Amino acid sequence: MRHGVIPGSRGAVRPLRLLGDPALRAPCEEVTAFDAELALLIEDLYATMYAAHGVGLAANQIGVGLRVFVFDCPDDEDHRHLGHVVNPRPVAADGVTVRGPEGCLSLPGLEAGTPRYDHVVIEGVTMTGEPVRIEGTGFFARCLQHECDHLDGGLFIDQLTGLRRRRALRAIRRAPWAPTGGAEAVEA
């Protein structure tokens, strides 16, 4: 029997920001108010992530420039990791670098082999200001790095080089949601 409320069940699904939206490229600000508004934002992040069938979602992906993200992501052993982190900061990223498939809700339909560390440790706080330390390996480590990048104004395509980057940029230009403004909008 389930105890407690399902994350996102009280939230509203918000529109996702797509590549070309300035909110995705602006570094997010630290959260300073741990109040009902923050709790509602986190509920909305969960609701939006689940509606879009994602495993993680950063606040700027719904146009809110605050350092917070949610996740519901398995690791490579298929253990489920469910939670949120406010004001996260990576304190360790190590192990082997693994190139694996990665996509993003703000670049729908695009996927590319992206290099990420196989182990990461994130520290931050919960919505009530309690310290939290999250350690991830494998796919979950990839998710944590991906969401932290978002909060710094980065996207997974920024990690790509060479042929993989050229292919991704070509696919973006052809996508029905492609940003206007030519190559500058894609490269920004």
Number of C-alpha atoms within 10 A of each C-alpha: 3 5 5 6 8 11 18 20 12 14 17 16 18 15 11 19 18 20 25 20 16 14 21 26 19 15 17 21 14 14 16 12 11 13 11 11 11 18 15 16 21 27 22 23 29 31 21 23 24 19 13 15 10 16 19 25 31 29 24 26 28 21 17 16 20 20 25 31 26 24 24 19 21 19 16 13 10 10 10 13 16 13 16 24 25 26 22 24 17 16 12 13 19 12 12 11 13 16 14 14 13 18 18 21 19 19 20 15 11 17 16 17 17 21 18 25 19 20 22 23 19 22 17 21 19 18 23 13 16 9 12 14 15 17 17 21 21 18 23 27 24 25 24 27 23 22 26 22 18 25 29 16 17 18 21 21 23 12 15 18 13 7 9 15 17 13 13 17 18 13 15 20 16 11 14 9 14 17 18 12 9 10 13 10 15 17 11 11
